[in-house]
Amino acid sequence: MVLACAQGAENQQVAAALKIDKDTVGKWRRRFVEHRLAGLRDAPRSGAPRTIDDARIEEVIVKTLESVPEDATHWSSRGMAKASRLSTSSVQPTGQPTRAPPVDRGRSARRRDGGASRRAD
């Protein structure tokens, strides 16, 4: 977008070529003119800053994918939250990108009535 502007194209032409709003082109052109390359960085987002770092998120994802809890065939959000000492709402988003199926380690599935049944493959 900025390169097209630098080659002399008007905001409307760039917007049409990229299928975006001309005001968006104007915003980025203005930011580049005022701040050069630093102006192309995304501005800070509103809202509270993250309280859980990437390493902690990775721990939860790895644990979800590579282990199973003692009393179940796969991790629930609540179970993972408790095991990781995080809130359930903090754990839930980590499972969404992977959509990981339960890990099958040849264990019996636990039924609600307390009995165990072998899972069919």
Backbone as JSON Lines, residues from 0, in Angstrom:
{"i":0,"aa":"M","n":[0.82,-1.17,0.0],"ca":[0.0,0.0,0.0],"c":[0.87,1.25,0.0]}
{"i":1,"aa":"V","n":[1.82,1.28,0.92],"ca":[2.69,2.46,1.01],"c":[3.56,2.57,-0.23]}
{"i":2,"aa":"L","n":[4.02,1.44,-0.76],"ca":[4.84,1.48,-1.98],"c":[4.04,1.99,-3.17]}
{"i":3,"aa":"A","n":[2.78,1.57,-3.26],"ca":[1.93,2.07,-4.34],"c":[1.73,3.56,-4.21]}
{"i":4,"aa":"C","n":[1.57,4.05,-2.99],"ca":[1.43,5.48,-2.76],"c":[2.72,6.21,-3.14]}
{"i":5,"aa":"A","n":[3.85,5.6,-2.79],"ca":[5.14,6.21,-3.1],"c":[5.38,6.31,-4.61]}
{"i":6,"aa":"Q","n":[4.75,5.42,-5.38],"ca":[4.89,5.46,-6.84],"c":[3.93,6.47,-7.47]}
{"i":7,"aa":"G","n":[3.19,7.2,-6.64],"ca":[2.36,8.27,-7.16],"c":[0.87,7.98,-7.28]}
{"i":8,"aa":"A","n":[0.45,6.79,-6.89],"ca":[-0.97,6.46,-6.99],"c":[-1.77,7.24,-5.95]}
{"i":9,"aa":"E","n":[-2.99,7.59,-6.31],"ca":[-3.9,8.27,-5.4],"c":[-4.49,7.26,-4.42]}
{"i":10,"aa":"N","n":[-4.95,7.75,-3.27],"ca":[-5.55,6.87,-2.27],"c":[-6.68,6.03,-2.86]}
{"i":11,"aa":"Q","n":[-7.52,6.65,-3.67],"ca":[-8.66,5.94,-4.24],"c":[-8.21,4.82,-5.18]}
{"i":12,"aa":"Q","n":[-7.14,5.06,-5.94],"ca":[-6.62,4.04,-6.85],"c":[-6.05,2.85,-6.06]}
{"i":13,"aa":"V","n":[-5.28,3.15,-5.03],"ca":[-4.68,2.11,-4.2],"c":[-5.79,1.31,-3.51]}
{"i":14,"aa":"A","n":[-6.78,2.01,-2.98],"ca":[-7.89,1.35,-2.29],"c":[-8.63,0.41,-3.23]}
{"i":15,"aa":"A","n":[-8.88,0.85,-4.44],"ca":[-9.58,0.01,-5.41],"c":[-8.76,-1.21,-5.77]}
{"i":16,"aa":"A","n":[-7.46,-1.03,-5.96],"ca":[-6.58,-2.15,-6.32],"c":[-6.49,-3.18,-5.19]}
{"i":17,"aa":"L","n":[-6.49,-2.71,-3.96],"ca":[-6.35,-3.61,-2.8],"c":[-7.69,-4.01,-2.19]}
{"i":18,"aa":"K","n":[-8.76,-3.45,-2.75],"ca":[-10.12,-3.73,-2.25],"c":[-10.27,-3.38,-0.78]}
{"i":19,"aa":"I","n":[-9.81,-2.18,-0.43],"ca":[-9.96,-1.66,0.94],"c":[-10.51,-0.25,0.86]}
{"i":20,"aa":"D","n":[-10.87,0.31,1.97],"ca":[-11.43,1.66,2.02],"c":[-10.34,2.71,1.79]}
{"i":21,"aa":"K","n":[-10.68,3.77,1.08],"ca":[-9.68,4.81,0.8],"c":[-9.23,5.51,2.08]}
{"i":22,"aa":"D","n":[-10.09,5.55,3.1],"ca":[-9.68,6.15,4.38],"c":[-8.56,5.34,5.04]}
{"i":23,"aa":"T","n":[-8.59,4.03,4.85],"ca":[-7.53,3.17,5.39],"c":[-6.21,3.48,4.71]}
{"i":24,"aa":"V","n":[-6.25,3.65,3.41],"ca":[-5.03,4.02,2.67],"c":[-4.52,5.36,3.17]}
{"i":25,"aa":"G","n":[-5.42,6.31,3.36],"ca":[-5.03,7.63,3.85],"c":[-4.4,7.58,5.22]}
{"i":26,"aa":"K","n":[-4.96,6.74,6.11],"ca":[-4.42,6.62,7.46],"c":[-2.98,6.1,7.42]}
{"i":27,"aa":"W","n":[-2.75,5.03,6.64],"ca":[-1.4,4.46,6.6],"c":[-0.42,5.37,5.85]}
{"i":28,"aa":"R","n":[-0.88,6.06,4.82],"ca":[-0.01,7.0,4.12],"c":[0.42,8.11,5.08]}
{"i":29,"aa":"R","n":[-0.56,8.65,5.82],"ca":[-0.27,9.73,6.78],"c":[0.7,9.26,7.86]}
{"i":30,"aa":"R","n":[0.48,8.05,8.39],"ca":[1.37,7.53,9.42],"c":[2.79,7.36,8.89]}
{"i":31,"aa":"F","n":[2.91,6.91,7.64],"ca":[4.24,6.75,7.06],"c":[4.92,8.1,6.85]}
{"i":32,"aa":"V","n":[4.19,9.07,6.35],"ca":[4.76,10.41,6.11],"c":[5.23,11.03,7.42]}
{"i":33,"aa":"E","n":[4.43,10.89,8.47],"ca":[4.77,11.51,9.76],"c":[5.86,10.78,10.53]}
{"i":34,"aa":"H","n":[5.89,9.43,10.47],"ca":[6.8,8.66,11.32],"c":[7.71,7.7,10.58]}
{"i":35,"aa":"R","n":[7.67,7.72,9.26],"ca":[8.44,6.81,8.42],"c":[8.15,5.34,8.79]}
{"i":36,"aa":"L","n":[9.14,4.48,8.83],"ca":[8.9,3.05,9.08],"c":[8.26,2.79,10.44]}
{"i":37,"aa":"A","n":[8.62,3.58,11.45],"ca":[8.04,3.39,12.78],"c":[6.52,3.59,12.74]}
{"i":38,"aa":"G","n":[6.04,4.4,11.82],"ca":[4.61,4.65,11.7],"c":[3.84,3.46,11.16]}
{"i":39,"aa":"L","n":[4.53,2.49,10.58],"ca":[3.86,1.31,10.03],"c":[3.61,0.23,11.08]}
{"i":40,"aa":"R","n":[4.17,0.41,12.24],"ca":[3.89,-0.54,13.32],"c":[2.47,-0.33,13.8]}
{"i":41,"aa":"D","n":[1.83,-1.4,14.18],"ca":[0.46,-1.32,14.65],"c":[0.43,-0.59,15.99]}
{"i":42,"aa":"A","n":[-0.55,0.25,16.17],"ca":[-0.69,1.0,17.42],"c":[-1.13,0.05,18.54]}
{"i":43,"aa":"P","n":[-0.8,0.41,19.78],"ca":[-1.23,-0.42,20.91],"c":[-2.76,-0.56,20.92]}
{"i":44,"aa":"R","n":[-3.22,-1.73,21.33],"ca":[-4.65,-2.01,21.38],"c":[-5.24,-1.51,22.7]}
{"i":45,"aa":"S","n":[-6.52,-1.24,22.67],"ca":[-7.2,-0.85,23.9],"c":[-7.44,-2.08,24.76]}
{"i":46,"aa":"G","n":[-7.81,-1.87,25.98],"ca":[-8.09,-2.98,26.89],"c":[-6.93,-3.25,27.82]}
{"i":47,"aa":"A","n":[-7.16,-4.18,28.72],"ca":[-6.13,-4.53,29.7],"c":[-4.99,-5.28,29.03]}
{"i":48,"aa":"P","n":[-3.76,-5.05,29.47],"ca":[-2.63,-5.8,28.9],"c":[-2.71,-7.28,29.3]}
{"i":49,"aa":"R","n":[-2.09,-8.13,28.5],"ca":[-2.08,-9.56,28.8],"c":[-1.39,-9.81,30.13]}
{"i":50,"aa":"T","n":[-1.91,-10.77,30.87],"ca":[-1.29,-11.13,32.15],"c":[-0.63,-12.51,32.08]}
{"i":51,"aa":"I","n":[-0.86,-13.23,31.0],"ca":[-0.28,-14.56,30.82],"c":[0.67,-14.5,29.63]}
{"i":52,"aa":"D","n":[1.93,-14.84,29.86],"ca":[2.91,-14.72,28.78],"c":[2.88,-15.92,27.84]}
{"i":53,"aa":"D","n":[3.59,-15.8,26.73],"ca":[3.59,-16.85,25.7],"c":[4.08,-18.19,26.22]}
{"i":54,"aa":"A","n":[5.06,-18.18,27.11],"ca":[5.6,-19.42,27.65],"c":[4.54,-20.18,28.44]}
{"i":55,"aa":"R","n":[3.74,-19.46,29.19],"ca":[2.67,-20.09,29.99],"c":[1.6,-20.67,29.07]}
{"i":56,"aa":"I","n":[1.25,-19.95,28.03],"ca":[0.27,-20.44,27.06],"c":[0.79,-21.7,26.39]}
{"i":57,"aa":"E","n":[2.08,-21.69,26.03],"ca":[2.68,-22.87,25.4],"c":[2.63,-24.07,26.34]}
{"i":58,"aa":"E","n":[2.89,-23.85,27.64],"ca":[2.81,-24.94,28.61],"c":[1.44,-25.6,28.59]}
{"i":59,"aa":"V","n":[0.39,-24.79,28.58],"ca":[-0.98,-25.32,28.6],"c":[-1.26,-26.11,27.32]}
{"i":60,"aa":"I","n":[-0.85,-25.57,26.17],"ca":[-1.08,-26.26,24.91],"c":[-0.33,-27.59,24.86]}
{"i":61,"aa":"V","n":[0.93,-27.59,25.27],"ca":[1.73,-28.83,25.27],"c":[1.11,-29.85,26.22]}
{"i":62,"aa":"K","n":[0.7,-29.41,27.4],"ca":[0.08,-30.33,28.36],"c":[-1.21,-30.9,27.79]}
{"i":63,"aa":"T","n":[-1.99,-30.06,27.11],"ca":[-3.24,-30.52,26.5],"c":[-2.98,-31.59,25.44]}
{"i":64,"aa":"L","n":[-1.96,-31.37,24.63],"ca":[-1.68,-32.27,23.52],"c":[-0.92,-33.53,23.92]}
{"i":65,"aa":"E","n":[-0.11,-33.46,24.97],"ca":[0.8,-34.56,25.27],"c":[0.5,-35.32,26.56]}
{"i":66,"aa":"S","n":[-0.58,-34.99,27.24],"ca":[-0.89,-35.71,28.46],"c":[-2.4,-35.85,28.63]}
{"i":67,"aa":"V","n":[-2.79,-36.69,29.56],"ca":[-4.2,-36.83,29.93],"c":[-4.28,-36.77,31.45]}
{"i":68,"aa":"P","n":[-5.4,-36.3,31.97],"ca":[-5.55,-36.25,33.43],"c":[-5.73,-37.66,34.01]}
{"i":69,"aa":"E","n":[-5.49,-37.79,35.3],"ca":[-5.61,-39.09,35.97],"c":[-7.02,-39.66,35.91]}
{"i":70,"aa":"D","n":[-8.02,-38.81,35.97],"ca":[-9.39,-39.28,36.14],"c":[-10.28,-39.1,34.9]}
{"i":71,"aa":"A","n":[-9.68,-38.94,33.73],"ca":[-10.49,-38.73,32.52],"c":[-9.68,-39.14,31.29]}
{"i":72,"aa":"T","n":[-10.37,-39.15,30.14],"ca":[-9.69,-39.54,28.9],"c":[-9.09,-38.35,28.17]}
{"i":73,"aa":"H","n":[-9.5,-37.14,28.56],"ca":[-8.93,-35.92,27.96],"c":[-9.16,-34.76,28.91]}
{"i":74,"aa":"W","n":[-8.46,-33.67,28.67],"ca":[-8.56,-32.5,29.53],"c":[-9.84,-31.72,29.26]}
{"i":75,"aa":"S","n":[-10.51,-31.32,30.31],"ca":[-11.6,-30.35,30.2],"c":[-10.99,-28.98,30.47]}
{"i":76,"aa":"S","n":[-11.69,-27.94,30.12],"ca":[-11.19,-26.59,30.39],"c":[-10.99,-26.38,31.89]}
{"i":77,"aa":"R","n":[-11.96,-26.84,32.67],"ca":[-11.86,-26.67,34.13],"c":[-10.71,-27.47,34.71]}
{"i":78,"aa":"G","n":[-10.55,-28.71,34.23],"ca":[-9.46,-29.54,34.73],"c":[-8.09,-28.97,34.39]}
{"i":79,"aa":"M","n":[-7.94,-28.49,33.16],"ca":[-6.67,-27.9,32.76],"c":[-6.41,-26.61,33.54]}
{"i":80,"aa":"A","n":[-7.47,-25.83,33.76],"ca":[-7.31,-24.58,34.52],"c":[-6.81,-24.88,35.93]}
{"i":81,"aa":"K","n":[-7.43,-25.87,36.56],"ca":[-7.02,-26.22,37.92],"c":[-5.58,-26.74,37.95]}
{"i":82,"aa":"A","n":[-5.24,-27.62,37.01],"ca":[-3.89,-28.19,36.96],"c":[-2.83,-27.13,36.65]}
{"i":83,"aa":"S","n":[-3.21,-26.12,35.89],"ca":[-2.27,-25.07,35.48],"c":[-2.3,-23.85,36.39]}
{"i":84,"aa":"R","n":[-3.23,-23.87,37.35],"ca":[-3.41,-22.74,38.27],"c":[-3.75,-21.45,37.53]}
{"i":85,"aa":"L","n":[-4.65,-21.6,36.56],"ca":[-5.15,-20.47,35.79],"c":[-6.67,-20.48,35.86]}
{"i":86,"aa":"S","n":[-7.3,-19.4,35.47],"ca":[-8.76,-19.38,35.42],"c":[-9.24,-20.15,34.2]}
{"i":87,"aa":"T","n":[-10.46,-20.64,34.28],"ca":[-11.03,-21.37,33.15],"c":[-11.09,-20.49,31.91]}
{"i":88,"aa":"S","n":[-11.45,-19.22,32.09],"ca":[-11.54,-18.32,30.93],"c":[-10.17,-18.05,30.31]}
{"i":89,"aa":"S","n":[-9.11,-18.22,31.07],"ca":[-7.76,-18.06,30.51],"c":[-7.33,-19.28,29.71]}
{"i":90,"aa":"V","n":[-7.82,-20.45,30.12],"ca":[-7.43,-21.7,29.47],"c":[-8.25,-21.94,28.2]}
{"i":91,"aa":"Q","n":[-9.51,-21.61,28.2],"ca":[-10.38,-21.92,27.07],"c":[-9.86,-21.43,25.72]}
{"i":92,"aa":"P","n":[-9.38,-20.21,25.58],"ca":[-8.91,-19.78,24.26],"c":[-7.72,-20.56,23.73]}
{"i":93,"aa":"T","n":[-6.9,-21.17,24.61],"ca":[-5.72,-21.88,24.14],"c":[-6.07,-23.13,23.36]}
{"i":94,"aa":"G","n":[-7.21,-23.74,23.61],"ca":[-7.61,-24.94,22.89],"c":[-8.2,-24.65,21.53]}
{"i":95,"aa":"Q","n":[-8.63,-23.44,21.29],"ca":[-9.3,-23.12,20.05],"c":[-8.41,-23.19,18.81]}
{"i":96,"aa":"P","n":[-7.19,-22.67,18.84],"ca":[-6.39,-22.71,17.61],"c":[-6.03,-24.12,17.16]}
{"i":97,"aa":"T","n":[-5.85,-25.04,18.12],"ca":[-5.4,-26.38,17.75],"c":[-6.55,-27.32,17.47]}
{"i":98,"aa":"R","n":[-7.7,-27.09,18.1],"ca":[-8.85,-27.99,17.99],"c":[-8.36,-29.44,18.13]}
{"i":99,"aa":"A","n":[-7.54,-29.67,19.12],"ca":[-6.9,-30.96,19.31],"c":[-7.87,-32.02,19.79]}
{"i":100,"aa":"P","n":[-7.83,-33.21,19.18],"ca":[-8.65,-34.32,19.68],"c":[-8.04,-34.87,20.95]}
{"i":101,"aa":"P","n":[-8.8,-35.6,21.75],"ca":[-8.25,-36.2,22.95],"c":[-7.09,-37.14,22.61]}
{"i":102,"aa":"V","n":[-6.13,-37.23,23.5],"ca":[-5.0,-38.12,23.32],"c":[-5.42,-39.53,23.7]}
{"i":103,"aa":"D","n":[-5.25,-40.5,22.81],"ca":[-5.6,-41.88,23.1],"c":[-4.33,-42.63,23.48]}
{"i":104,"aa":"R","n":[-4.22,-43.0,24.74],"ca":[-3.05,-43.72,25.21],"c":[-3.43,-45.16,25.56]}
{"i":105,"aa":"G","n":[-4.48,-45.67,24.88],"ca":[-4.9,-47.03,25.17],"c":[-5.62,-47.16,26.49]}
{"i":106,"aa":"R","n":[-6.07,-46.05,27.04],"ca":[-6.76,-46.07,28.32],"c":[-8.24,-46.34,28.11]}
{"i":107,"aa":"S","n":[-8.89,-46.82,29.13],"ca":[-10.33,-47.06,29.06],"c":[-11.08,-45.75,29.24]}
{"i":108,"aa":"A","n":[-12.16,-45.6,28.51],"ca":[-13.01,-44.43,28.67],"c":[-13.84,-44.62,29.93]}
{"i":109,"aa":"R","n":[-13.98,-43.58,30.72],"ca":[-14.77,-43.65,31.94],"c":[-16.22,-43.28,31.62]}
{"i":110,"aa":"R","n":[-17.14,-44.13,32.06],"ca":[-18.55,-43.84,31.86],"c":[-19.09,-43.1,33.06]}
{"i":111,"aa":"R","n":[-20.2,-42.4,32.86],"ca":[-20.82,-41.65,33.95],"c":[-21.26,-42.55,35.1]}
{"i":112,"aa":"D","n":[-21.58,-43.81,34.8],"ca":[-22.06,-44.7,35.86],"c":[-20.9,-45.31,36.66]}
{"i":113,"aa":"G","n":[-19.68,-44.9,36.4],"ca":[-18.52,-45.36,37.15],"c":[-17.82,-46.54,36.53]}
{"i":114,"aa":"G","n":[-18.48,-47.22,35.58],"ca":[-17.87,-48.36,34.92],"c":[-16.88,-47.9,33.86]}
{"i":115,"aa":"A","n":[-16.08,-48.81,33.39],"ca":[-15.12,-48.47,32.34],"c":[-15.42,-49.3,31.11]}
{"i":116,"aa":"S","n":[-15.32,-48.68,29.97],"ca":[-15.52,-49.41,28.72],"c":[-14.35,-49.11,27.82]}
{"i":117,"aa":"R","n":[-13.96,-50.07,27.05],"ca":[-12.84,-49.91,26.12],"c":[-13.31,-49.08,24.93]}
{"i":118,"aa":"R","n":[-12.57,-48.07,24.56],"ca":[-12.95,-47.27,23.4],"c":[-12.67,-48.03,22.13]}
{"i":119,"aa":"A","n":[-13.58,-47.95,21.19],"ca":[-13.39,-48.62,19.9],"c":[-12.58,-47.72,18.99]}
{"i":120,"aa":"D","n":[-11.65,-48.29,18.28],"ca":[-10.83,-47.5,17.34],"c":[-11.39,-47.59,15.95]}
